[in-house]
Amino acid sequence: MENFLQFTLLVVINLFVGSMVGIERTILPLLGEKQFGLASTSAALSFIISFGFSKAIVNYFAGQIADRFGRKRVLLIGWAIGLFVPILTIYAHAWWVIVFANILLGINQGLTWSMTVNMKIDIAKANQRGTAVGLNEFAGYSGVAMMAAVSGFMASRYSLSPEPFYVGIGIAMVGMLLSLIVKDTEQHLKTQVQDHGSAMPDRSLSSREIFRLTSWKDPTLSSASFSGLSTNLKDGMAWGLFPLYFSTVGLSVSEIGAIVAIYPAAWGFFQLFTGALSDKIGRKKLVTYGMWVQAFSLWFLLVVNHFSLWVLGAIFLGLGTAMVYPTLQAVIGDVASPNWRASSMGVYRFWRDSGYAFGALAAGVIADVVGVTWSIGIVALFPFLAGVYSHVRMDETLKKP
């Protein structure tokens, strides 16, 4: 019963973690264009680049710090930093302040989201990891979707800033309070280390060894890292270009907010099922087909010309992302030893979330050269190729009882 309460509390905490990002999904690309007068798409997307790189770097170190000092301490530090993000955005007098605030947001997300994932995996049984991560991601992206819709509504009713960001201050404060209540998972981790059986070595590995294994040396871990990077490369593009693209086709801010919210809402909702499904049918199929669904959904969005079809495309884009997001983290949990699992997860999340930055950077540069539509279409090639790579390189990691 205590495990259930702790798990539920961690799910609720991650709802608030995701909400911090959701506030920005609709507003910041439009804020850069309309309030700060940024004409260059790549300049307007600089806030995503700063967010992506800071989150990726913090993800890498968060795992190592958590392995040494405990998950709960890292979670609390993440929320303390997150409180400054909406405050800085409200009082921003220049675009560089927005960029700096998003560096802090990246740190907040890297610390808090990483810890909720690791703490759930600590609590869950080996054959429930997909379910555990699926629930975590469902909560987080439900928060993203909810606040993307709320912020779009508030912006259309009041203004792009500061009203939506007042909510952000409240979210950070509640997240901090809930994190004070949750218990650390150190004892669960010790039990797993004693019980663990893995094809990978249980001995302590150096940070360099873990980085090499997860990045390129181990076929399964490296293909998971590339799929994660490609998924968020696509999402970094979507975050930056979707509001601009749908604005050019004549949609209102509230309509744009709806589409921008539906995509992560579907992403969050389907993870309720895809994580658990991976515990039954295995990881590899979901990863491979999920990457391909993402690619074809993006191309579909570009060839249709009706609001209901754009909504349908956004739903399928969310479905494809949901097929891979919890599953890839379950793959890491399957392969890595508990002794260095959080560190390996940190490396995976480093590559995955650097995709935000690479996606925004590539999308911005391509959009400046050939336009927003072509940029979306070209970026869609990455998840397609990642699906091919996973099909060839990834082993099935789910152990049958």
Secondary structure in CASP SS format (residue, H / E / C, confidence):
PFRMAT SS
TARGET T0000
AUTHOR 0000-0000-0000
METHOD secondary structure of the structure
MODEL  1
M C 1.00
E H 1.00
N H 1.00
F H 1.00
L H 1.00
Q H 1.00
F H 1.00
T H 1.00
L H 1.00
L H 1.00
V H 1.00
V H 1.00
I H 1.00
N H 1.00
L H 1.00
F H 1.00
V H 1.00
G H 1.00
S H 1.00
M H 1.00
V H 1.00
G H 1.00
I H 1.00
E H 1.00
R H 1.00
T H 1.00
I H 1.00
L H 1.00
P H 1.00
L H 1.00
L H 1.00
G H 1.00
E H 1.00
K H 1.00
Q C 1.00
F C 1.00
G C 1.00
L C 1.00
A C 1.00
S C 1.00
T H 1.00
S H 1.00
A H 1.00
A H 1.00
L C 1.00
S H 1.00
F H 1.00
I H 1.00
I H 1.00
S H 1.00
F H 1.00
G H 1.00
F H 1.00
S H 1.00
K H 1.00
A H 1.00
I H 1.00
V H 1.00
N H 1.00
Y H 1.00
F H 1.00
A H 1.00
G H 1.00
Q H 1.00
I H 1.00
A H 1.00
D H 1.00
R H 1.00
F H 1.00
G C 1.00
R H 1.00
K H 1.00
R H 1.00
V H 1.00
L H 1.00
L H 1.00
I H 1.00
G H 1.00
W H 1.00
A H 1.00
I H 1.00
G H 1.00
L C 1.00
F H 1.00
V H 1.00
P H 1.00
I H 1.00
L H 1.00
T H 1.00
I H 1.00
Y C 1.00
A C 1.00
H C 1.00
A C 1.00
W H 1.00
W H 1.00
V H 1.00
I H 1.00
V H 1.00
F H 1.00
A H 1.00
N H 1.00
I H 1.00
L H 1.00
L H 1.00
G H 1.00
I H 1.00
N H 1.00
Q H 1.00
G H 1.00
L H 1.00
T H 1.00
W H 1.00
S H 1.00
M H 1.00
T H 1.00
V H 1.00
N H 1.00
M H 1.00
K H 1.00
I H 1.00
D H 1.00
I H 1.00
A C 1.00
K C 1.00
A H 1.00
N H 1.00
Q H 1.00
R H 1.00
G H 1.00
T H 1.00
A H 1.00
V H 1.00
G H 1.00
L H 1.00
N H 1.00
E H 1.00
F H 1.00
A H 1.00
G H 1.00
Y H 1.00
S H 1.00
G H 1.00
V H 1.00
A H 1.00
M H 1.00
M H 1.00
A H 1.00
A H 1.00
V H 1.00
S H 1.00
G H 1.00
F H 1.00
M H 1.00
A H 1.00
S H 1.00
R H 1.00
Y C 1.00
S C 1.00
L C 1.00
S C 1.00
P C 1.00
E H 1.00
P H 1.00
F H 1.00
Y H 1.00
V H 1.00
G H 1.00
I H 1.00
G H 1.00
I H 1.00
A H 1.00
M H 1.00
V H 1.00
G H 1.00
M H 1.00
L H 1.00
L H 1.00
S H 1.00
L H 1.00
I H 1.00
V C 1.00
K C 1.00
D C 1.00
T C 1.00
E H 1.00
Q H 1.00
H H 1.00
L H 1.00
K H 1.00
T H 1.00
Q H 1.00
V H 1.00
Q H 1.00
D H 1.00
H C 1.00
G C 1.00
S C 1.00
A C 1.00
M C 1.00
P C 1.00
D C 1.00
R C 1.00
S C 1.00
L C 1.00
S C 1.00
S H 1.00
R H 1.00
E H 1.00
I H 1.00
F H 1.00
R H 1.00
L H 1.00
T H 1.00
S H 1.00
W H 1.00
K H 1.00
D C 1.00
P H 1.00
T H 1.00
L H 1.00
S H 1.00
S H 1.00
A H 1.00
S H 1.00
F H 1.00
S H 1.00
G H 1.00
L H 1.00
S H 1.00
T H 1.00
N H 1.00
L H 1.00
K H 1.00
D H 1.00
G H 1.00
M H 1.00
A H 1.00
W H 1.00
G H 1.00
L H 1.00
F H 1.00
P H 1.00
L H 1.00
Y H 1.00
F H 1.00
S H 1.00
T H 1.00
V C 1.00
G C 1.00
L C 1.00
S C 1.00
V H 1.00
S H 1.00
E H 1.00
I H 1.00
G H 1.00
A H 1.00
I H 1.00
V H 1.00
A H 1.00
I H 1.00
Y H 1.00
P H 1.00
A H 1.00
A H 1.00
W H 1.00
G H 1.00
F H 1.00
F H 1.00
Q H 1.00
L H 1.00
F H 1.00
T H 1.00
G H 1.00
A H 1.00
L H 1.00
S H 1.00
D H 1.00
K H 1.00
I H 1.00
G C 1.00
R C 1.00
K H 1.00
K H 1.00
L H 1.00
V H 1.00
T H 1.00
Y H 1.00
G H 1.00
M H 1.00
W H 1.00
V H 1.00
Q H 1.00
A H 1.00
F H 1.00
S H 1.00
L H 1.00
W H 1.00
F H 1.00
L H 1.00
L H 1.00
V H 1.00
V C 1.00
N C 1.00
H C 1.00
F H 1.00
S H 1.00
L H 1.00
W H 1.00
V H 1.00
L H 1.00
G H 1.00
A H 1.00
I H 1.00
F H 1.00
L H 1.00
G H 1.00
L H 1.00
G H 1.00
T H 1.00
A H 1.00
M H 1.00
V H 1.00
Y H 1.00
P H 1.00
T H 1.00
L H 1.00
Q H 1.00
A H 1.00
V H 1.00
I H 1.00
G H 1.00
D H 1.00
V H 1.00
A C 1.00
S C 1.00
P C 1.00
N C 1.00
W C 1.00
R H 1.00
A H 1.00
S H 1.00
S H 1.00
M H 1.00
G H 1.00
V H 1.00
Y H 1.00
R H 1.00
F H 1.00
W H 1.00
R H 1.00
D H 1.00
S H 1.00
G H 1.00
Y H 1.00
A H 1.00
F H 1.00
G H 1.00
A H 1.00
L H 1.00
A H 1.00
A H 1.00
G H 1.00
V H 1.00
I H 1.00
A H 1.00
D H 1.00
V H 1.00
V H 1.00
G C 1.00
V H 1.00
T H 1.00
W H 1.00
S H 1.00
I H 1.00
G H 1.00
I H 1.00
V H 1.00
A C 1.00
L H 1.00
F H 1.00
P H 1.00
F H 1.00
L H 1.00
A H 1.00
G H 1.00
V H 1.00
Y H 1.00
S H 1.00
H H 1.00
V H 1.00
R H 1.00
M C 1.00
D C 1.00
E C 1.00
T C 1.00
L C 1.00
K C 1.00
K C 1.00
P C 1.00
END
